[in-house]
Amino acid sequence: MPNWLKKQLMRAFNGKDRRQIRILNHCWFHYQQKLTDSTAGQ
C-alpha cells in the first residue's frame, strides 16, 4: 500500500470521517485490481 494512502487512511480513521474512509477504500481496491490486471497480462 502506498505511503500517501496509509497516511490519508490514518487521518480519516482518527477523524472518524466515514465518507473519506469509503473513498480511500474504493481507491485501494481499484489500485489493487489495476495491479493484478497488469501482472496477469505479463
Distance bins in CASP14 RR format, pairs under 12 A and 6 or more apart:
PFRMAT RR
TARGET T0000
AUTHOR 0000-0000-0000
RMODE 2
METHOD distances of the structure
MODEL  1
1 7 0 0 0 0 0 1 0 0 0 0 0
1 8 0 0 0 0 0 1 0 0 0 0 0
1 9 0 0 0 0 1 0 0 0 0 0 0
1 10 0 0 0 0 0 1 0 0 0 0 0
1 24 0 0 0 0 0 1 0 0 0 0 0
1 25 0 0 0 0 0 1 0 0 0 0 0
1 27 0 0 0 0 0 1 0 0 0 0 0
1 28 1 0 0 1 0 0 0 0 0 0 0
1 29 0 0 0 0 0 1 0 0 0 0 0
1 31 0 0 0 0 1 0 0 0 0 0 0
1 32 0 0 0 0 1 0 0 0 0 0 0
1 35 0 0 0 0 0 1 0 0 0 0 0
2 8 0 0 0 0 1 0 0 0 0 0 0
2 9 0 0 0 0 0 1 0 0 0 0 0
2 24 0 0 0 0 0 1 0 0 0 0 0
2 27 0 0 0 0 1 0 0 0 0 0 0
2 28 0 0 0 0 1 0 0 0 0 0 0
2 31 1 0 0 1 0 0 0 0 0 0 0
2 32 0 0 0 0 0 1 0 0 0 0 0
2 35 0 0 0 0 0 1 0 0 0 0 0
3 9 0 0 0 0 0 1 0 0 0 0 0
3 10 0 0 0 0 0 1 0 0 0 0 0
4 10 0 0 0 0 0 1 0 0 0 0 0
4 11 0 0 0 0 0 1 0 0 0 0 0
4 24 0 0 0 0 0 1 0 0 0 0 0
4 27 0 0 0 0 0 1 0 0 0 0 0
4 28 0 0 0 0 0 1 0 0 0 0 0
4 31 0 0 0 0 0 1 0 0 0 0 0
5 11 0 0 0 0 0 1 0 0 0 0 0
5 12 0 0 0 0 0 1 0 0 0 0 0
5 20 0 0 0 0 0 1 0 0 0 0 0
5 21 0 0 0 0 0 1 0 0 0 0 0
5 23 0 0 0 0 0 1 0 0 0 0 0
5 24 1 0 0 1 0 0 0 0 0 0 0
5 25 0 0 0 0 1 0 0 0 0 0 0
5 26 0 0 0 0 0 1 0 0 0 0 0
5 27 1 0 0 1 0 0 0 0 0 0 0
5 28 1 0 0 1 0 0 0 0 0 0 0
5 29 0 0 0 0 0 1 0 0 0 0 0
5 30 0 0 0 0 0 1 0 0 0 0 0
5 31 1 0 0 1 0 0 0 0 0 0 0
5 32 0 0 0 0 0 1 0 0 0 0 0
6 12 0 0 0 0 0 1 0 0 0 0 0
6 13 0 0 0 0 0 1 0 0 0 0 0
6 24 0 0 0 0 1 0 0 0 0 0 0
6 28 0 0 0 0 1 0 0 0 0 0 0
7 13 0 0 0 0 0 1 0 0 0 0 0
7 14 0 0 0 0 0 1 0 0 0 0 0
7 24 0 0 0 0 0 1 0 0 0 0 0
8 14 0 0 0 0 0 1 0 0 0 0 0
8 15 0 0 0 0 0 1 0 0 0 0 0
8 17 0 0 0 0 1 0 0 0 0 0 0
8 20 1 0 0 1 0 0 0 0 0 0 0
8 21 0 0 0 0 1 0 0 0 0 0 0
8 23 0 0 0 0 1 0 0 0 0 0 0
8 24 1 0 1 0 0 0 0 0 0 0 0
8 25 0 0 0 0 0 1 0 0 0 0 0
8 27 0 0 0 0 1 0 0 0 0 0 0
8 28 0 0 0 0 0 1 0 0 0 0 0
9 15 0 0 0 0 0 1 0 0 0 0 0
9 17 0 0 0 0 0 1 0 0 0 0 0
9 20 0 0 0 0 1 0 0 0 0 0 0
9 21 1 0 0 1 0 0 0 0 0 0 0
9 22 0 0 0 0 0 1 0 0 0 0 0
9 23 0 0 0 0 0 1 0 0 0 0 0
9 24 1 0 1 0 0 0 0 0 0 0 0
9 25 0 0 0 0 1 0 0 0 0 0 0
9 26 0 0 0 0 0 1 0 0 0 0 0
9 27 0 0 0 0 1 0 0 0 0 0 0
9 28 0 0 0 0 1 0 0 0 0 0 0
10 17 0 0 0 0 0 1 0 0 0 0 0
10 20 0 0 0 0 0 1 0 0 0 0 0
10 21 0 0 0 0 0 1 0 0 0 0 0
10 24 0 0 0 0 0 1 0 0 0 0 0
11 17 1 0 0 1 0 0 0 0 0 0 0
11 20 1 0 0 1 0 0 0 0 0 0 0
11 21 0 0 0 0 1 0 0 0 0 0 0
11 24 0 0 0 0 1 0 0 0 0 0 0
12 18 0 0 0 0 1 0 0 0 0 0 0
12 19 0 0 0 0 1 0 0 0 0 0 0
12 20 1 1 0 0 0 0 0 0 0 0 0
12 21 1 0 1 0 0 0 0 0 0 0 0
12 22 0 0 0 0 1 0 0 0 0 0 0
12 23 0 0 0 0 1 0 0 0 0 0 0
12 24 1 0 0 1 0 0 0 0 0 0 0
12 25 0 0 0 0 1 0 0 0 0 0 0
12 27 0 0 0 0 0 1 0 0 0 0 0
12 28 0 0 0 0 0 1 0 0 0 0 0
13 20 0 0 0 0 1 0 0 0 0 0 0
13 21 1 0 0 1 0 0 0 0 0 0 0
13 22 0 0 0 0 0 1 0 0 0 0 0
13 24 0 0 0 0 1 0 0 0 0 0 0
13 25 0 0 0 0 0 1 0 0 0 0 0
14 20 0 0 0 0 0 1 0 0 0 0 0
14 21 0 0 0 0 0 1 0 0 0 0 0
15 21 0 0 0 0 1 0 0 0 0 0 0
17 23 0 0 0 0 1 0 0 0 0 0 0
17 24 0 0 0 0 1 0 0 0 0 0 0
17 25 0 0 0 0 0 1 0 0 0 0 0
18 24 0 0 0 0 0 1 0 0 0 0 0
18 25 0 0 0 0 0 1 0 0 0 0 0
19 25 0 0 0 0 0 1 0 0 0 0 0
19 26 0 0 0 0 0 1 0 0 0 0 0
20 26 0 0 0 0 0 1 0 0 0 0 0
20 27 0 0 0 0 0 1 0 0 0 0 0
21 27 0 0 0 0 0 1 0 0 0 0 0
21 28 0 0 0 0 0 1 0 0 0 0 0
22 28 0 0 0 0 0 1 0 0 0 0 0
22 29 0 0 0 0 0 1 0 0 0 0 0
23 29 0 0 0 0 0 1 0 0 0 0 0
23 30 0 0 0 0 0 1 0 0 0 0 0
24 30 0 0 0 0 0 1 0 0 0 0 0
24 31 0 0 0 0 0 1 0 0 0 0 0
25 31 0 0 0 0 0 1 0 0 0 0 0
25 32 0 0 0 0 0 1 0 0 0 0 0
26 32 0 0 0 0 0 1 0 0 0 0 0
26 33 0 0 0 0 0 1 0 0 0 0 0
27 33 0 0 0 0 0 1 0 0 0 0 0
27 34 0 0 0 0 0 1 0 0 0 0 0
28 34 0 0 0 0 0 1 0 0 0 0 0
28 35 0 0 0 0 0 1 0 0 0 0 0
29 35 0 0 0 0 0 1 0 0 0 0 0
29 36 0 0 0 0 0 1 0 0 0 0 0
30 36 0 0 0 0 0 1 0 0 0 0 0
30 37 0 0 0 0 0 1 0 0 0 0 0
31 37 0 0 0 0 0 1 0 0 0 0 0
31 38 0 0 0 0 0 1 0 0 0 0 0
32 38 0 0 0 0 0 1 0 0 0 0 0
32 39 0 0 0 0 0 1 0 0 0 0 0
33 39 0 0 0 0 0 1 0 0 0 0 0
33 40 0 0 0 0 0 1 0 0 0 0 0
34 40 0 0 0 0 0 1 0 0 0 0 0
34 41 0 0 0 0 0 1 0 0 0 0 0
35 41 0 0 0 0 0 1 0 0 0 0 0
35 42 0 0 0 0 0 1 0 0 0 0 0
36 42 0 0 0 0 0 1 0 0 0 0 0
END
